[in-house]
Amino acid sequence: MTRVLNAFNHPATLLVLLGLAIGFPFVAGNEYQVYVMALAFVWAIAVYGLNIITGYCGQLNLAHGGFFAIGAYAVAILTADHGWNFWAAFAMAGVFGALFGLIVGAVSLRLKEHYFAIFTLCVGFIIYMLLDKWEALTHGPLGIISIAPPDGFGVVDFTQTRPFYYLVLGCLCAAVFFTRRLSNSLLGRTFRAIRISDDLAQSLGINLMRNKILAFVISTVYAALAGGLYSGVVRFIGPDIGNFMHTFDMIAYLLVGGIGTLMGPVIGTLIITWLTQAVQSLEEYRMIVFGPLLVVLVIFFPKGIAGSFQAWRARRNATARVSNETGRTPPSQADTSETAQPSATTSASAPTGHGTRGHSNA
């Protein structure tokens, strides 16, 4: 199992990023920028869920945006139509996400690869149609207004942008913490084994269906809770929130940030969100600028930003390790390109014991 230090996972780096996020409202130009950042954090939470089922477990769920909508409508209906407190409705959003995730996952995960993706795409479209046509429950195209904001218990007012920003930031930190613990656990390694090969995982005694369903349910809970937060900050939703295009947006966030990495979801979400805001003034021409920027980003960072950085760190540490084992000093930054090839050549002629130990550590 690789033990290469990834700077994005280092506690000190995470604390620095947290400090920057905490200080952002004080340096933002206006309240709108704080609002946009809060929405970006909401979407990032949903992308963490997509990362669990797709990045860790290797199953492309194209209904993820639909589960986001289920959580959003759960909070909206319970608070606006039935007078529930936001926090109770928010908890029920997670329950509904888990319940529908269990049902859909038990059926869809019997399929593999592109068949699974096509099935979940159909599920996402069905969710969107139900939100649009089931007027007795969802109010149809009119949507739902007067969604209750989170109750601050007399301490804070979450109808204000800045307090809600910190609430969403706290939820995002919880999502990152849970994802980090999951990734480093036996369950996370089980998910990655399934991603590599179903047959290999099964030969190791892993129950494929049970673990796939578990990954699917965890991901849908993330999505539903993020949808509940979205209702709380926007306080109006319509059936468009269930449009399957939101799923493709989240896939883009994940690919740009780095699929299967810890910080990839939040990095990709923030980059695309602020790029979109930067070219907003171009109106209908903004995609002419935005599209090539994404293409360039994917070309130069094929594993995403966090994934490419992790791969670079792995190559650098592997070169240093081989140099140390063969008695060479680690190459400096200035001559890495000149010494990397001789080090690799030397590794090929190294004693068998050293070669085996280097491979197992990687």
C-alpha positions as CSV (number, residue, x, y, z in Angstrom):
1,M,0.0,0.0,0.0
2,T,1.4,3.3,-1.0
3,R,2.5,5.6,1.8
4,V,3.6,8.5,-0.4
5,L,2.9,11.8,1.4
6,N,0.4,13.8,-0.5
7,A,0.6,17.5,0.5
8,F,-3.1,17.9,0.0
9,N,-3.8,15.3,2.7
10,H,-1.3,16.7,5.2
11,P,-2.9,18.0,8.3
12,A,-0.9,21.2,8.2
13,T,-2.0,21.9,4.7
14,L,-5.6,21.2,5.5
15,L,-5.4,23.6,8.4
16,V,-4.0,26.3,6.1
17,L,-6.8,25.8,3.7
18,L,-9.3,25.9,6.5
19,G,-7.9,29.2,7.7
20,L,-8.2,30.7,4.2
21,A,-11.8,29.6,4.0
22,I,-12.6,31.1,7.4
23,G,-11.0,34.4,6.4
24,F,-12.6,34.6,3.0
25,P,-15.7,36.6,4.0
26,F,-13.5,39.3,5.5
27,V,-11.6,39.8,2.2
28,A,-14.4,39.2,-0.2
29,G,-15.4,42.2,-2.2
30,N,-19.2,41.9,-1.5
31,E,-21.8,39.6,0.0
32,Y,-22.5,38.1,-3.4
33,Q,-19.0,36.6,-3.5
34,V,-19.6,35.0,-0.1
35,Y,-22.9,33.7,-1.4
36,V,-21.2,32.1,-4.4
37,M,-18.6,30.5,-2.3
38,A,-21.2,29.1,0.0
39,L,-23.0,27.5,-3.0
40,A,-19.7,26.2,-4.2
41,F,-19.2,24.5,-0.8
42,V,-22.7,23.0,-1.1
43,W,-21.9,21.5,-4.5
44,A,-18.5,20.3,-3.2
45,I,-20.2,18.2,-0.5
46,A,-22.3,16.5,-3.2
47,V,-19.2,15.9,-5.3
48,Y,-17.6,14.1,-2.4
49,G,-20.5,11.7,-2.5
50,L,-19.9,11.2,-6.2
51,N,-16.2,10.6,-5.5
52,I,-17.0,7.8,-3.1
53,I,-19.1,5.8,-5.6
54,T,-17.2,6.7,-8.8
55,G,-13.7,7.6,-7.6
56,Y,-13.2,5.0,-4.9
57,C,-15.6,2.2,-6.0
58,G,-15.4,2.8,-9.8
59,Q,-19.2,2.9,-10.5
60,L,-20.3,5.9,-12.6
61,N,-23.6,7.0,-11.1
62,L,-25.4,9.4,-13.5
63,A,-28.4,9.8,-11.1
64,H,-26.3,11.7,-8.5
65,G,-28.0,15.0,-9.4
66,G,-31.4,13.4,-8.9
67,F,-30.5,12.4,-5.3
68,F,-29.3,16.0,-4.7
69,A,-32.8,17.1,-5.8
70,I,-34.4,14.5,-3.5
71,G,-32.7,16.0,-0.5
72,A,-33.5,19.6,-1.6
73,Y,-37.2,18.8,-2.1
74,A,-37.4,16.8,1.2
75,V,-36.3,19.9,3.1
76,A,-38.5,22.2,1.0
77,I,-41.7,20.1,1.3
78,L,-41.3,19.3,5.0
79,T,-40.6,22.9,6.0
80,A,-42.8,24.9,3.6
81,D,-45.8,22.5,3.4
82,H,-45.7,20.8,6.8
83,G,-44.1,23.3,9.1
84,W,-41.1,21.2,10.1
85,N,-38.0,22.7,11.7
86,F,-35.1,22.9,9.2
87,W,-32.9,20.6,11.2
88,A,-35.5,17.9,11.5
89,A,-36.2,18.2,7.7
90,F,-32.4,18.2,7.0
91,A,-32.0,14.9,9.0
92,M,-34.9,13.4,7.0
93,A,-33.3,14.5,3.8
94,G,-30.3,12.2,4.7
95,V,-32.8,9.4,5.6
96,F,-34.6,9.8,2.2
97,G,-31.3,9.8,0.4
98,A,-30.2,6.6,2.1
99,L,-33.6,4.9,1.5
100,F,-33.8,5.8,-2.2
101,G,-30.1,5.0,-2.6
102,L,-30.6,1.6,-1.1
103,I,-33.6,0.8,-3.4
104,V,-31.9,2.2,-6.6
105,G,-28.5,0.7,-5.7
106,A,-30.0,-2.8,-5.1
107,V,-31.5,-2.8,-8.6
108,S,-28.9,-0.9,-10.6
109,L,-25.7,-2.4,-9.2
110,R,-26.7,-5.8,-10.7
111,L,-25.5,-4.2,-13.9
112,K,-21.9,-3.4,-14.8
113,E,-20.0,-0.6,-16.5
114,H,-21.9,1.3,-19.1
115,Y,-25.1,-0.6,-18.5
116,F,-25.1,0.7,-14.9
117,A,-24.4,4.2,-16.1
118,I,-27.2,4.1,-18.6
119,F,-29.6,2.7,-16.0
120,T,-28.8,5.4,-13.5
121,L,-29.1,8.1,-16.2
122,C,-32.7,6.9,-16.7
123,V,-33.3,6.9,-13.0
124,G,-32.1,10.5,-12.9
125,F,-34.4,11.5,-15.7
126,I,-37.3,9.7,-14.0
127,I,-36.6,11.7,-10.8
128,Y,-36.7,14.9,-12.8
129,M,-40.0,14.1,-14.5
130,L,-41.6,13.2,-11.1
131,L,-40.5,16.6,-9.7
132,D,-41.9,18.4,-12.7
133,K,-45.2,16.5,-13.1
134,W,-46.2,15.4,-9.5
135,E,-47.8,18.8,-8.7
136,A,-49.7,17.5,-5.6
137,L,-46.4,16.8,-3.9
138,T,-43.7,19.0,-5.6
139,H,-45.9,21.9,-6.8
140,G,-44.8,21.1,-10.3
141,P,-43.1,23.8,-12.5
142,L,-44.1,26.5,-10.0
143,G,-41.6,25.1,-7.5
144,I,-41.6,25.7,-3.7
145,I,-41.0,29.1,-2.0
146,S,-40.8,30.1,1.7
147,I,-38.4,27.3,2.6
148,A,-37.5,27.7,6.3
149,P,-33.8,28.6,6.9
150,P,-31.8,26.8,9.6
151,D,-32.8,27.7,13.1
152,G,-29.9,29.5,14.9
153,F,-31.4,28.8,18.3
154,G,-31.3,32.5,19.1
155,V,-27.5,32.7,18.8
156,V,-27.0,33.3,15.1
157,D,-29.3,34.3,12.2
158,F,-28.8,31.9,9.3
159,T,-30.9,34.1,7.0
160,Q,-27.7,36.3,6.7
161,T,-25.2,35.2,4.1
162,R,-22.1,35.1,6.4
163,P,-23.5,32.9,9.1
164,F,-24.8,30.5,6.6
165,Y,-21.4,30.5,4.8
166,Y,-19.8,29.3,8.0
167,L,-22.5,26.7,8.5
168,V,-21.9,25.2,5.1
169,L,-18.1,25.4,5.6
170,G,-18.6,23.4,8.8
171,C,-20.6,20.8,6.9
172,L,-17.9,20.6,4.2
173,C,-15.2,20.1,6.8
174,A,-17.3,17.2,8.2
175,A,-17.6,15.7,4.7
176,V,-13.8,16.0,4.2
177,F,-13.1,14.5,7.6
178,F,-15.5,11.5,7.1
179,T,-14.1,10.9,3.5
180,R,-10.6,10.9,4.8
181,R,-11.4,8.4,7.6
182,L,-13.3,6.3,5.0
183,S,-10.4,6.4,2.5
184,N,-7.9,5.3,5.1
185,S,-10.1,2.5,6.5
186,L,-10.4,-1.1,5.6
187,L,-13.7,-0.2,3.9
188,G,-12.0,2.4,1.7
189,R,-9.4,-0.1,0.6
190,T,-12.2,-2.6,-0.1
191,F,-13.9,0.0,-2.4
192,R,-10.6,0.6,-4.2
193,A,-10.1,-3.1,-4.7
194,I,-13.6,-3.3,-6.4
195,R,-12.6,-0.4,-8.6
196,I,-9.5,-2.2,-9.8
197,S,-11.2,-5.4,-10.6
198,D,-14.5,-7.1,-9.6
199,D,-12.9,-10.6,-10.1
200,L,-9.8,-9.7,-8.1
201,A,-11.9,-8.3,-5.2
202,Q,-14.2,-11.4,-5.3
203,S,-11.2,-13.7,-5.2
204,L,-10.1,-11.9,-2.0
205,G,-13.4,-12.8,-0.4
206,I,-15.1,-9.4,-0.8
207,N,-18.8,-9.3,-1.0
208,L,-19.2,-7.2,-4.2
209,M,-22.9,-6.5,-4.0
210,R,-23.0,-5.6,-0.4
211,N,-20.0,-3.2,-0.6
212,K,-21.2,-1.6,-3.8
213,I,-24.6,-0.9,-2.3
214,L,-22.9,0.5,0.8
215,A,-20.8,2.8,-1.3
216,F,-23.9,3.9,-3.3
217,V,-25.9,4.6,-0.2
218,I,-23.1,6.7,1.4
219,S,-22.8,8.7,-1.8
220,T,-26.5,9.4,-2.0
221,V,-26.6,10.5,1.6
222,Y,-23.9,13.0,0.8
223,A,-25.9,14.2,-2.2
224,A,-29.2,14.5,-0.3
225,L,-27.7,16.4,2.6
226,A,-26.0,18.8,0.2
227,G,-29.4,19.2,-1.5
228,G,-31.0,20.0,1.9
229,L,-28.3,22.7,2.5
230,Y,-29.0,24.1,-1.0
231,S,-32.7,24.5,-0.1
232,G,-31.7,26.3,3.1
233,V,-29.5,28.8,1.4
234,V,-31.5,29.5,-1.7
235,R,-35.0,29.1,-0.1
236,F,-36.7,28.5,-3.4
237,I,-36.4,25.4,-5.7
238,G,-38.0,24.2,-8.8
239,P,-37.8,21.0,-10.8
240,D,-34.8,22.2,-12.7
241,I,-32.7,21.3,-9.7
242,G,-33.3,17.7,-10.7
243,N,-32.0,18.2,-14.2
244,F,-29.5,15.5,-15.1
245,M,-27.1,18.2,-16.4
246,H,-26.3,18.9,-12.8
247,T,-24.8,15.4,-12.6
248,F,-22.5,16.1,-15.5
249,D,-21.5,19.4,-13.9
250,M,-20.5,17.4,-10.8
251,I,-18.6,14.9,-12.9
252,A,-16.7,17.9,-14.5
253,Y,-15.9,19.2,-11.0
254,L,-14.5,15.8,-10.0
255,L,-12.5,15.3,-13.1
256,V,-10.9,18.7,-12.9
257,G,-10.0,18.4,-9.2
258,G,-8.9,14.8,-9.3
259,I,-11.0,11.6,-9.2
260,G,-10.4,9.4,-6.3
261,T,-8.4,12.0,-4.3
262,L,-9.3,13.7,-1.0
263,M,-9.1,17.3,-2.0
264,G,-10.1,16.9,-5.7
265,P,-13.8,17.5,-5.2
266,V,-13.4,20.9,-3.5
267,I,-10.6,22.0,-5.7
268,G,-12.4,21.2,-8.9
269,T,-15.7,22.7,-7.7
270,L,-14.1,26.0,-6.7
271,I,-12.1,26.4,-9.9
272,I,-15.0,25.8,-12.2
273,T,-17.4,27.9,-10.1
274,W,-15.1,30.9,-10.1
275,L,-14.1,30.4,-13.8
276,T,-17.8,30.5,-14.6
277,Q,-18.2,33.7,-12.6
278,A,-15.2,35.3,-14.3
279,V,-16.7,34.8,-17.8
280,Q,-20.3,35.5,-16.7
281,S,-20.2,39.0,-18.3
282,L,-19.7,37.4,-21.8
283,E,-23.2,36.0,-21.6
284,E,-23.9,33.6,-24.5
285,Y,-20.2,33.7,-25.6
286,R,-18.9,32.6,-22.2
287,M,-18.7,28.9,-23.3
288,I,-16.3,29.9,-26.1
289,V,-13.9,30.9,-23.4
290,F,-14.8,28.5,-20.7
291,G,-14.8,25.4,-22.9
292,P,-11.2,25.7,-24.2
293,L,-10.0,26.5,-20.6
294,L,-11.4,23.2,-19.4
295,V,-9.9,21.4,-22.3
296,V,-6.4,22.9,-21.6
297,L,-6.8,22.0,-17.9
298,V,-7.7,18.4,-18.7
299,I,-4.8,18.1,-21.2
300,F,-2.1,19.3,-18.8
301,F,-3.7,17.7,-15.7
302,P,-5.2,14.4,-17.0
303,K,-5.6,13.0,-13.5
304,G,-7.0,16.2,-12.2
305,I,-5.1,18.8,-10.3
306,A,-4.9,16.9,-7.0
307,G,-4.4,13.6,-8.8
308,S,-1.6,15.0,-11.0
309,F,0.1,16.5,-8.0
310,Q,-0.1,13.2,-6.2
311,A,1.4,11.4,-9.2
312,W,4.3,13.9,-9.4
313,R,5.0,13.4,-5.7
314,A,5.0,9.7,-6.1
315,R,7.5,9.9,-9.0
316,R,9.8,12.2,-7.2
317,N,9.8,10.1,-4.0
318,A,10.3,6.9,-6.0
319,T,13.3,8.4,-7.7
320,A,14.7,9.5,-4.4
321,R,14.1,6.1,-2.8
322,V,15.8,4.2,-5.7
323,S,18.8,6.6,-5.4
324,N,19.1,6.0,-1.7
325,E,18.9,2.2,-2.1
326,T,21.7,2.2,-4.8
327,G,23.9,4.5,-2.8
328,R,23.3,7.6,-4.9
329,T,22.3,11.0,-3.4
330,P,18.7,12.1,-4.2
331,P,18.6,14.2,-7.3
332,S,18.1,17.9,-6.8
333,Q,15.3,20.0,-8.3
334,A,17.8,21.4,-10.9
335,D,19.0,18.1,-12.3
336,T,16.0,15.8,-11.8
337,S,15.4,15.4,-15.5
338,E,19.0,14.4,-16.1
339,T,19.4,11.9,-13.2
340,A,15.9,10.2,-13.3
341,Q,16.7,8.0,-16.3
342,P,20.1,6.7,-14.9
343,S,18.4,6.0,-11.5
344,A,15.7,4.0,-13.3
345,T,18.4,2.1,-15.2
346,T,20.3,1.4,-12.0
347,S,17.1,0.1,-10.4
348,A,16.8,-2.5,-13.1
349,S,20.2,-3.9,-12.3
350,A,19.8,-3.6,-8.5
351,P,19.7,-6.8,-6.4
352,T,16.4,-8.7,-6.3
353,G,15.7,-8.0,-2.7
354,H,16.0,-4.2,-3.1
355,G,13.8,-4.2,-6.2
356,T,11.1,-6.2,-4.4
357,R,11.1,-3.9,-1.4
358,G,10.8,-0.8,-3.5
359,H,7.9,-2.3,-5.5
360,S,6.0,-3.3,-2.3
361,N,6.4,0.2,-0.8
362,A,5.0,1.8,-3.9
